Every structure is written in structure tokens, then in C-alpha cells.
């Protein structure tokens, strides 16, 4: 475990002017992206990854994490002022945020959403720091048997929980696994699924895949949606003295914020559920706990607090399995793995042993990002409200240009553009037919690790499955995987019978 010197050095790095500037830029860009309807966290990170190529690994990851946090907080602005959430997870914020804004209190609604976001994010970040480090210390003792069993369990769990259909989740995961095996066989050196393209010898390039499936495909979807929302206008912030948040009113939302943070942290720590599940669970729990539930949906500030605290708590909590086991539990976490890979860093428990300064610096940077979220959101309230009026017909072409420019700048050439467009088409149909992006990306990213650990397990055991009796942790996860698989299959069969 790192000593106090390593921890103090990490905080010194995070509090340097250079680090604060980078994190500030990430949070600010995240706010702007979150405010604009049609853009979301995944699109922002996918586009921003090429911008980090020439940064240091710490600066790159801190910038992307700040971007992710800022996007979650900024999406509440469009949810409250436009009734159109920048993120799907902010849909619950619309339920009370927009009625409160229409009732003449948009500034109050925005401030409640901001404070709930910051508190939820900060508390969940502290939870991440407190849990991920001992988690990683335990995971360092795992061998290939345990890691292979855990990875298979995680894939099945994500496939069943991340989307509406388990079969579609399995199909998306299977496609990710197939694409993850493209390239040279790590043991024999034979080429697999390259179809004669030497560009695929090292595998499918992760940056074109990410930009294509997430950013460019989303712009195709937004082109479909543009016609329906082209005349939408935002509610303007007035100067009414009544439209300001008092301590007395905020105090009534504190229990709701703490409850929402706990729910969001729990949901985030479970791979595959995502912030949308957390925000709606928190909103439902707050409504059930209220003495008068009829006020919800009519501009109750506790509804905003419940949704935003959970939404923002999910993000740091989703990094617990990432830093503890190397398993990304969400799309944004999977994109961070891609950024780590580009900078030559293996994310997971090995970071605690091999690069503890990097791990603690990232955690320190996350705390700095939480503080900057409050400052940027509080003083930039009016500016961000004006950004909601930017028309989609300007946003979409700019994002498409940035997608293609990012690929060209990084030297992928014509082949990279073909890969981007190919995965953009794939991502468009995955989204249209409700296939799980999370399962697809996580499967693609963890497949090399899963293959390596399974091969090591087979070699070490000599093909004798009886050796598993000496590995109780691996057996527990294998049994849990089988039971989970049976549960999801049974649930899928019941749903099909109900539809019939």
C-alpha cells in the first residue's frame, strides 16, 4: 500500500496550477456538452480522446474524468429549461425541474440541481477512494482462475442488466468478443479475422471504433430527431427576487440528496446498470418517502435533488470495479480504459502495485473536479442557460467534423475513416434496435484480458478441471455465473410468454 508520502505527492500534483487548468478545461467542456441537447457524456469523451494524445497520462485521464463529471451536471440545465435532457439519465430531472422553471423559478431549480449534483459526486468520489484501494489490494492476490471467472460473471451480469433484453445483450456482447479477438493470436502468432488487412494485425483500433459507434452514430440518430424539436426554445432566466435558493428551502432537500447519493453509489458499483437506473430509482424512493407524494411532478425541489444526486453519484461509483478489478461497468468507464490503453497504462489492481502515484493522483484530481463543478456551475449559470439556444443544425455538422478530424490527425488515414463509418452504421442500428452499447464495449475491451487468463488457466491446470476445487473463489463465481445465466434465460422466456 502507498505510504503517506505518496498520498501527499499525489495531492500536490492535483493542486498544481497545470493540473487545475486541465481539470477546469475538462469540467467546463463537459458542462457545455451536457447543456446542448443531443450531445452526451459518451459522445464528448469519444471526441475528446484524440485531444489527449499529447498530454501526460495523468493530465489526459484527469481531463476526461472532469469532462465526464461536468457533462452529468450540465445535462440538468437543458432538462430544467428545455424539458429535454442532455443525458438520458437527466430525464427524471425534467419531471420536477421543468414545472418549477415554468412556475417562474428557473434559477432556484438550477441551483438545487447543481448543489445536489456536486454533493452526490463528491460523496461518491470519497466512497470510490475508500473502497477501490482495499478492493484492488485483494484483487492483486487473484490468479488467472479467479480473474477469468470474475470476467465471465461480469459479462453475463452486464448483458442481463444493461439493456431491456438479455438475448440482445448477449448478442451485443458476443459481437464485442468477436471483434476483440481480431489480430494476431497471442500464443501462436497466427492472424485471426484480419481478412488480409495488415492494419488489423494489432486488432481493431479502439479510437475509430469508439468514435464511430458512440459519437458519429449518435449524430445520425440526432438527424432523425432534429425535425421534431427544431422549434423548441428555452425558458429565460429572470431577475425576480423570489427566484433564488434560500438555505431554508435547500435544507429540506438534504435528506433526499443523501438518500439519492446512496442509491446512485450502489447502482454505480454494479456494472451495467448506469445512471438512468440510479436517477429513476432515487426519484421513486423520494416520492414514496414523501408525506405528500402528489407534489412530485409539479415542481417539487426534492424531485430535482433526488434525480441529480443519484445521477452524479453513479459516475464515480462506476469506477470502483474499474480501478479494483479492471472491469469497466459503464460506457464512460469503458472509454477511460481506451484512454488508458492509448497512454500505455493497464488500468486495474496492478496500478496499485506498479503505479500508485498515478492512481492517487487521479483520485486527488477527481476531488478537485468536484470542487470546480460547483464553481463553474454556480458562476456560469446564465451563460450555460444561453447555450441551450444553440440550434442543432449547427451542432451536428461541427461534431461530425470533429469526429473525422480526430481520426485523421492521429494518422489512421483512409482505413481509419472506413472503420469509423462502418462502426457508425453499426452503432446506429444497435441504438435503433435497442442493443446494449455497454455490453458491446465492455466485451470488446475485456476480451484480450479474458482470453489471456483463460489460456493461462488451461496451461497451468493441464486441462484438469479438478484443480478448481483448490480455488474456492473461482468456483463461487462460476456457480454464480451459471445461476445468473439461468435466471436471465428464465426471465427472458417469461417475458416472451407474456407478449405472446
C-alpha positions as CSV (number, residue, x, y, z in Angstrom):
1,X,0.0,0.0,0.0
2,X,1.2,3.5,-0.7
3,X,2.5,5.5,2.2
4,X,1.5,9.0,3.3
5,X,4.4,10.4,1.2
6,X,2.8,9.0,-2.0
7,X,-0.6,10.4,-1.0
8,X,0.8,13.9,-0.2
9,X,2.7,13.9,-3.5
10,X,-0.5,13.0,-5.4
11,X,-2.4,15.9,-3.8
12,X,0.5,18.2,-4.7
13,X,0.3,17.2,-8.3
14,X,-3.5,17.6,-8.4
15,X,-3.3,21.0,-6.8
16,X,-0.7,22.3,-9.2
17,X,-1.8,25.2,-11.5
18,X,-1.2,23.0,-14.5
19,X,-3.5,20.2,-13.2
20,X,-6.2,22.6,-12.1
21,X,-6.1,24.2,-15.5
22,X,-6.5,20.8,-17.3
23,X,-9.3,19.7,-15.0
24,X,-11.0,23.1,-15.2
25,X,-11.0,22.7,-19.0
26,X,-12.5,19.2,-18.8
27,X,-15.3,20.2,-16.4
28,X,-16.1,23.4,-18.5
29,X,-16.2,21.4,-21.7
30,X,-18.4,18.8,-20.0
31,X,-20.8,21.5,-18.9
32,X,-21.1,22.9,-22.4
33,X,-21.6,19.4,-23.9
34,X,-24.2,18.5,-21.2
35,X,-26.2,21.6,-21.8
36,X,-26.6,21.1,-25.5
37,X,-29.4,18.6,-26.2
38,X,-28.4,15.7,-28.4
39,X,-24.9,15.5,-27.1
40,X,-24.0,13.3,-24.1
41,X,-21.2,12.1,-22.0
42,X,-20.1,9.2,-24.3
43,X,-20.0,11.4,-27.4
44,X,-18.0,14.0,-25.5
45,X,-15.4,11.6,-24.2
46,X,-15.1,9.8,-27.6
47,X,-14.4,13.1,-29.4
48,X,-12.1,14.3,-26.6
49,X,-9.8,11.3,-26.5
50,X,-7.8,12.4,-29.6
51,X,-7.2,15.8,-27.8
52,X,-5.4,14.0,-25.0
53,X,-2.8,12.2,-27.2
54,X,-0.1,14.9,-26.5
55,X,-1.0,15.2,-22.8
56,X,0.7,13.3,-20.0
57,X,-1.2,10.2,-18.9
58,X,-2.3,11.9,-15.6
59,X,-3.5,15.1,-17.4
60,X,-5.3,13.1,-20.1
61,X,-7.2,10.9,-17.6
62,X,-8.0,13.9,-15.3
63,X,-9.3,15.9,-18.3
64,X,-11.6,13.1,-19.4
65,X,-12.9,12.4,-15.8
66,X,-13.5,16.1,-15.4
67,X,-15.3,16.1,-18.7
68,X,-17.5,13.2,-17.6
69,X,-18.4,14.8,-14.4
70,X,-19.2,18.2,-16.0
71,X,-21.4,16.6,-18.6
72,X,-23.6,14.9,-15.9
73,X,-24.1,18.2,-14.1
74,X,-24.6,20.3,-17.2
75,X,-27.3,18.0,-18.6
76,X,-29.6,19.2,-15.8
77,X,-29.7,22.7,-17.4
78,X,-31.4,21.6,-20.6
79,X,-33.6,19.2,-18.6
80,X,-34.9,22.1,-16.5
81,X,-35.0,24.9,-19.1
82,X,-36.0,22.9,-22.2
83,X,-37.6,19.8,-20.8
84,X,-35.1,18.0,-23.0
85,X,-32.3,16.2,-21.0
86,X,-28.8,16.4,-22.4
87,X,-28.3,12.9,-20.9
88,X,-31.0,10.2,-20.8
89,X,-30.2,9.9,-17.0
90,X,-31.5,13.5,-16.6
91,X,-34.9,12.6,-17.8
92,X,-36.0,12.2,-14.2
93,X,-34.9,15.8,-13.5
94,X,-37.4,17.0,-16.1
95,X,-40.3,15.7,-14.1
96,X,-40.0,18.5,-11.4
97,X,-37.3,20.7,-12.9
98,X,-39.3,21.9,-15.9
99,X,-42.5,22.6,-14.0
100,X,-40.5,24.5,-11.4
101,X,-38.9,26.6,-14.2
102,X,-42.3,27.3,-15.9
103,X,-43.6,28.4,-12.5
104,X,-41.1,31.3,-12.5
105,X,-38.3,29.7,-10.5
106,X,-35.7,28.5,-13.1
107,X,-32.7,29.8,-11.2
108,X,-33.8,28.1,-8.0
109,X,-34.3,24.8,-9.9
110,X,-30.8,25.1,-11.5
111,X,-29.1,25.8,-8.2
112,X,-30.8,22.9,-6.4
113,X,-29.8,20.6,-9.3
114,X,-26.2,21.9,-9.2
115,X,-25.8,21.5,-5.4
116,X,-27.3,18.0,-5.5
117,X,-25.0,17.1,-8.3
118,X,-21.9,18.3,-6.6
119,X,-22.7,16.7,-3.2
120,X,-23.6,13.4,-4.8
121,X,-20.5,13.4,-6.9
122,X,-18.2,14.4,-4.0
123,X,-19.5,11.8,-1.6
124,X,-19.4,9.1,-4.3
125,X,-15.8,10.0,-5.1
126,X,-14.8,9.7,-1.5
127,X,-16.6,6.3,-1.5
128,X,-14.6,5.3,-4.6
129,X,-11.3,6.2,-2.9
130,X,-12.2,4.3,0.3
131,X,-13.4,1.2,-1.5
132,X,-11.3,0.8,-4.6
133,X,-7.9,0.7,-2.9
134,X,-8.6,-2.2,-0.5
135,X,-10.6,-3.8,-3.3
136,X,-7.5,-3.6,-5.6
137,X,-5.3,-4.9,-2.8
138,X,-7.4,-8.0,-2.5
139,X,-7.6,-8.4,-6.3
140,X,-3.8,-8.5,-6.5
141,X,-3.9,-11.9,-4.8
142,X,-6.2,-13.4,-7.5
143,X,-4.7,-15.7,-10.1
144,X,-5.8,-16.4,-13.7
145,X,-8.5,-18.8,-12.5
146,X,-10.2,-16.2,-10.3
147,X,-9.8,-13.4,-12.9
148,X,-11.2,-15.5,-15.7
149,X,-14.3,-16.5,-13.6
150,X,-14.9,-12.9,-12.5
151,X,-14.7,-11.5,-16.1
152,X,-17.2,-14.1,-17.4
153,X,-19.5,-13.3,-14.5
154,X,-19.2,-9.6,-15.2
155,X,-20.0,-10.0,-18.9
156,X,-23.2,-12.1,-18.1
157,X,-24.3,-9.6,-15.4
158,X,-23.8,-6.6,-17.7
159,X,-25.6,-8.4,-20.6
160,X,-28.6,-9.1,-18.4
161,X,-28.8,-5.7,-16.6
162,X,-27.6,-3.1,-19.2
163,X,-30.5,-3.4,-21.7
164,X,-34.1,-4.4,-21.9
165,X,-33.4,-7.8,-23.5
166,X,-31.0,-10.4,-22.2
167,X,-30.8,-12.0,-25.6
168,X,-29.9,-8.7,-27.3
169,X,-27.4,-8.1,-24.5
170,X,-25.8,-11.4,-25.2
171,X,-25.7,-10.8,-28.9
172,X,-24.0,-7.4,-28.4
173,X,-21.5,-9.0,-26.0
174,X,-20.8,-11.8,-28.5
175,X,-20.1,-9.2,-31.2
176,X,-17.8,-7.4,-28.9
177,X,-15.9,-10.6,-28.1
178,X,-15.5,-11.5,-31.8
179,X,-14.1,-8.0,-32.6
180,X,-11.9,-8.3,-29.5
181,X,-10.2,-11.4,-31.0
182,X,-9.2,-9.7,-34.2
183,X,-5.5,-9.6,-34.8
184,X,-2.5,-11.8,-34.1
185,X,-3.0,-14.8,-31.8
186,X,-1.1,-14.0,-28.6
187,X,0.2,-17.6,-28.4
188,X,0.8,-18.8,-32.0
189,X,1.1,-15.5,-33.8
190,X,-1.5,-16.6,-36.4
191,X,-3.7,-13.9,-37.9
192,X,-7.3,-14.0,-36.9
193,X,-10.2,-12.3,-38.7
194,X,-7.9,-9.8,-40.4
195,X,-9.2,-10.6,-44.0
196,X,-5.8,-9.6,-45.4
197,X,-5.8,-6.1,-43.9
198,X,-2.4,-5.6,-42.2
199,X,-3.9,-2.6,-40.3
200,X,-5.9,-5.2,-38.3
201,X,-2.8,-7.2,-37.2
202,X,-2.8,-5.4,-33.8
203,X,-6.5,-5.7,-33.5
204,X,-9.4,-3.4,-34.3
205,X,-8.2,0.2,-33.5
206,X,-10.1,1.3,-30.4
207,X,-10.3,5.0,-31.2
208,X,-12.1,4.6,-34.6
209,X,-14.4,2.0,-33.0
210,X,-15.3,4.3,-30.1
211,X,-15.8,7.4,-32.2
212,X,-17.8,5.5,-34.8
213,X,-20.2,3.6,-32.5
214,X,-20.7,6.3,-30.0
215,X,-20.2,9.8,-31.5
216,X,-20.8,9.6,-35.2
217,X,-23.7,7.1,-34.8
218,X,-25.3,9.4,-32.3
219,X,-25.2,12.3,-34.8
220,X,-27.1,10.1,-37.3
221,X,-29.7,9.5,-34.7
222,X,-29.9,13.2,-33.9
223,X,-30.5,13.9,-37.6
224,X,-33.7,11.8,-37.3
225,X,-34.8,13.7,-34.1
226,X,-34.0,17.2,-35.4
227,X,-37.2,17.7,-37.4
228,X,-39.4,17.2,-34.3
229,X,-37.6,19.6,-32.0
230,X,-36.4,22.3,-34.3
231,X,-38.8,24.9,-32.9
232,X,-38.0,24.3,-29.3
233,X,-37.0,27.3,-27.2
234,X,-35.6,27.5,-23.7
235,X,-37.1,29.3,-20.6
236,X,-35.2,32.5,-19.9
237,X,-33.7,33.3,-16.5
238,X,-35.5,36.2,-15.0
239,X,-34.3,38.7,-12.3
240,X,-37.1,38.1,-9.9
241,X,-36.0,38.3,-6.2
242,X,-38.3,35.4,-5.4
243,X,-36.4,33.2,-7.8
244,X,-33.4,32.5,-5.6
245,X,-32.5,29.5,-3.4
246,X,-32.7,30.1,0.3
247,X,-30.9,28.0,3.0
248,X,-34.3,27.0,4.5
249,X,-35.5,25.6,1.2
250,X,-32.2,23.8,0.4
251,X,-32.2,22.3,3.9
252,X,-35.4,20.4,3.1
253,X,-33.6,18.7,0.2
254,X,-30.6,17.5,2.2
255,X,-32.1,14.1,3.3
256,X,-33.2,13.5,-0.2
257,X,-29.7,14.3,-1.6
258,X,-28.1,11.9,0.9
259,X,-30.6,9.1,0.1
260,X,-30.1,9.7,-3.7
261,X,-26.3,9.6,-3.3
262,X,-26.5,6.2,-1.5
263,X,-28.8,4.8,-4.2
264,X,-26.6,6.2,-7.0
265,X,-23.4,4.9,-5.5
266,X,-25.0,1.4,-5.1
267,X,-26.2,1.4,-8.7
268,X,-22.9,2.7,-10.0
269,X,-20.9,0.0,-8.2
270,X,-22.9,-2.7,-10.0
271,X,-21.6,-3.0,-13.6
272,X,-24.1,-2.3,-16.4
273,X,-27.0,-0.6,-14.6
274,X,-26.0,3.0,-15.5
275,X,-27.0,6.5,-14.2
276,X,-30.6,6.3,-15.7
277,X,-31.5,3.4,-13.4
278,X,-30.0,5.3,-10.5
279,X,-31.8,8.6,-11.1
280,X,-35.2,7.0,-11.5
281,X,-34.7,4.7,-8.6
282,X,-33.8,7.7,-6.4
283,X,-36.7,9.7,-7.7
284,X,-39.1,6.8,-7.0
285,X,-37.7,6.3,-3.5
286,X,-38.0,10.0,-2.7
287,X,-41.6,10.1,-3.9
288,X,-42.5,7.0,-1.8
289,X,-40.8,8.6,1.3
290,X,-42.7,11.9,0.9
291,X,-45.6,12.7,3.2
292,X,-47.5,14.2,0.3
293,X,-46.3,12.4,-2.9
294,X,-48.8,14.4,-5.0
295,X,-46.4,17.4,-5.0
296,X,-43.9,15.4,-7.1
297,X,-44.2,16.1,-10.8
298,X,-45.4,19.7,-10.1
299,X,-42.1,21.4,-9.3
300,X,-41.1,19.8,-6.0
301,X,-37.4,20.7,-5.4
302,X,-36.8,17.3,-3.7
303,X,-37.6,15.6,-7.1
304,X,-34.7,17.6,-8.7
305,X,-32.4,16.8,-5.8
306,X,-33.2,13.1,-5.8
307,X,-32.6,12.7,-9.6
308,X,-29.4,14.8,-9.8
309,X,-27.7,13.5,-6.7
310,X,-28.1,9.9,-7.8
311,X,-27.2,10.6,-11.4
312,X,-23.9,12.2,-10.4
313,X,-23.1,9.6,-7.7
314,X,-23.3,6.8,-10.3
315,X,-20.3,8.1,-12.2
316,X,-17.5,7.9,-9.6
317,X,-19.0,4.7,-8.1
318,X,-18.9,3.0,-11.6
319,X,-15.1,3.3,-11.4
320,X,-14.9,1.0,-8.4
321,X,-14.9,-2.2,-10.5
322,X,-12.7,-0.4,-13.0
323,X,-9.9,0.5,-10.6
324,X,-10.5,-2.5,-8.3
325,X,-10.7,-5.3,-11.0
326,X,-10.0,-3.6,-14.3
327,X,-13.6,-4.2,-15.4
328,X,-15.4,-1.2,-16.8
329,X,-19.0,-1.1,-15.6
330,X,-20.3,1.7,-17.9
331,X,-19.8,3.2,-21.3
332,X,-17.8,6.2,-19.8
333,X,-15.6,3.7,-17.8
334,X,-15.0,1.7,-20.9
335,X,-13.9,4.8,-22.8
336,X,-11.5,5.6,-19.9
337,X,-10.0,2.1,-20.4
338,X,-9.4,3.0,-24.0
339,X,-7.7,6.2,-23.0
340,X,-5.5,4.3,-20.5
341,X,-4.6,1.9,-23.2
342,X,-3.6,4.7,-25.6
343,X,-1.3,6.1,-23.0
344,X,0.3,2.7,-22.3
345,X,-1.3,2.1,-18.8
346,X,-3.0,-1.0,-17.7
347,X,-5.9,0.0,-15.5
348,X,-7.0,-2.2,-12.6
349,X,-5.4,-3.6,-9.5
350,X,-1.9,-3.6,-10.9
351,X,-2.0,0.2,-10.8
352,X,-1.9,0.0,-7.0
353,X,1.3,-2.0,-7.1
354,X,3.1,-0.6,-10.2
355,X,1.9,3.0,-10.4
356,X,0.4,4.0,-7.0
357,X,1.3,7.7,-7.6
358,X,-0.7,7.7,-10.8
359,X,-3.7,6.1,-9.0
360,X,-3.6,8.5,-6.1
361,X,-3.1,11.5,-8.4
362,X,-6.2,10.5,-10.4
363,X,-8.2,10.2,-7.2
364,X,-7.0,13.6,-6.0
365,X,-7.8,15.1,-9.4
366,X,-11.4,13.8,-9.1
367,X,-11.8,15.7,-5.8
368,X,-10.5,18.8,-7.4
369,X,-13.0,18.3,-10.3
370,X,-15.9,18.1,-7.8
371,X,-15.0,21.5,-6.3
372,X,-14.6,23.0,-9.8
373,X,-18.0,21.7,-10.7
374,X,-19.6,23.9,-8.1
375,X,-17.6,27.0,-9.0
376,X,-18.2,26.7,-12.8
377,X,-21.8,25.7,-12.4
378,X,-22.6,28.5,-9.9
379,X,-20.9,31.4,-11.7
380,X,-21.7,30.2,-15.2
381,X,-25.4,29.8,-14.6
382,X,-26.6,32.4,-17.1
383,X,-24.0,31.6,-19.7
384,X,-25.0,27.9,-19.8
385,X,-28.7,28.9,-19.9
386,X,-27.9,30.8,-23.2
387,X,-26.1,27.8,-24.7
388,X,-29.4,25.8,-24.7
389,X,-30.5,28.1,-27.6
390,X,-27.7,26.9,-29.9
391,X,-29.6,25.2,-32.8
392,X,-29.0,21.6,-33.6
393,X,-28.3,22.3,-37.3
394,X,-25.1,24.0,-36.1
395,X,-24.1,21.4,-33.5
396,X,-24.4,18.2,-35.6
397,X,-22.1,19.3,-38.5
398,X,-19.4,20.5,-36.0
399,X,-19.5,17.2,-34.1
400,X,-19.2,15.2,-37.3
401,X,-16.3,17.3,-38.4
402,X,-14.5,16.8,-35.1
403,X,-15.1,13.0,-35.3
404,X,-13.5,12.8,-38.7
405,X,-10.7,15.3,-37.9
406,X,-9.8,13.4,-34.8
407,X,-9.2,10.2,-36.8
408,X,-7.2,12.0,-39.5
409,X,-5.0,13.9,-37.0
410,X,-4.0,10.7,-35.3
411,X,-2.8,9.2,-38.5
412,X,-5.3,6.4,-39.1
413,X,-5.7,7.6,-42.7
414,X,-8.3,6.3,-45.2
415,X,-8.6,2.9,-43.4
416,X,-9.4,4.7,-40.2
417,X,-12.2,6.7,-41.9
418,X,-13.6,3.5,-43.3
419,X,-13.6,1.9,-39.9
420,X,-15.3,4.9,-38.3
421,X,-18.1,4.9,-40.9
422,X,-18.5,1.2,-40.6
423,X,-18.9,1.3,-36.9
424,X,-21.1,4.4,-37.1
425,X,-23.5,2.4,-39.2
426,X,-23.3,-0.5,-36.8
427,X,-23.8,1.9,-33.8
428,X,-26.8,3.5,-35.5
429,X,-28.6,0.1,-35.8
430,X,-27.5,-1.0,-32.3
431,X,-29.2,2.1,-31.0
432,X,-32.3,1.8,-33.2
433,X,-32.9,-1.8,-32.3
434,X,-32.0,-1.3,-28.6
435,X,-28.9,-3.4,-28.4
436,X,-26.7,-2.7,-25.4
437,X,-23.7,-0.3,-26.1
438,X,-22.3,-1.1,-22.6
439,X,-22.2,-4.8,-23.2
440,X,-20.7,-4.4,-26.6
441,X,-17.9,-2.0,-25.5
442,X,-17.1,-3.9,-22.3
443,X,-16.9,-7.2,-24.1
444,X,-14.6,-5.7,-26.7
445,X,-12.3,-4.2,-24.1
446,X,-12.0,-7.1,-21.7
447,X,-11.8,-9.9,-24.3
448,X,-7.9,-9.8,-24.5
449,X,-7.7,-10.0,-20.7
450,X,-10.3,-12.8,-20.6
451,X,-8.5,-14.8,-23.3
452,X,-5.2,-14.4,-21.6
453,X,-6.4,-15.5,-18.2
454,X,-8.4,-18.5,-19.7
455,X,-5.4,-19.7,-21.6
456,X,-3.1,-19.3,-18.6
457,X,-5.7,-21.3,-16.5
458,X,-5.8,-24.1,-19.1
459,X,-2.0,-24.3,-19.3
460,X,-1.5,-24.2,-15.5
461,X,-4.2,-26.8,-14.9
462,X,-3.0,-29.1,-17.7
463,X,-6.7,-29.3,-18.8
464,X,-7.7,-30.9,-15.4
465,X,-10.8,-29.1,-14.2
466,X,-10.4,-30.7,-10.7
467,X,-7.8,-28.1,-9.9
468,X,-10.7,-25.7,-9.4
469,X,-11.5,-27.4,-6.2
470,X,-8.4,-25.8,-4.8
471,X,-9.6,-22.3,-6.0
472,X,-12.8,-21.7,-4.0
473,X,-13.2,-18.0,-5.2
474,X,-13.2,-19.1,-8.8
475,X,-15.7,-21.9,-8.0
476,X,-18.0,-19.3,-6.3
477,X,-18.0,-17.1,-9.4
478,X,-18.5,-20.0,-11.8
479,X,-21.5,-21.2,-9.8
480,X,-22.8,-17.6,-9.6
481,X,-22.4,-17.2,-13.3
482,X,-24.4,-20.4,-14.1
483,X,-27.2,-19.3,-11.7
484,X,-27.3,-15.8,-13.1
485,X,-27.4,-17.2,-16.7
486,X,-30.3,-19.5,-15.8
487,X,-32.1,-16.6,-14.1
488,X,-31.8,-14.3,-17.1
489,X,-32.8,-17.0,-19.5
490,X,-35.9,-17.9,-17.4
491,X,-36.8,-14.2,-17.2
492,X,-36.5,-13.8,-20.9
493,X,-38.7,-16.8,-21.5
494,X,-41.4,-15.5,-19.2
495,X,-41.4,-12.1,-20.9
496,X,-41.8,-13.8,-24.3
497,X,-44.7,-15.8,-23.0
498,X,-46.4,-12.6,-21.7
499,X,-46.1,-10.9,-25.0
500,X,-47.5,-14.0,-26.8
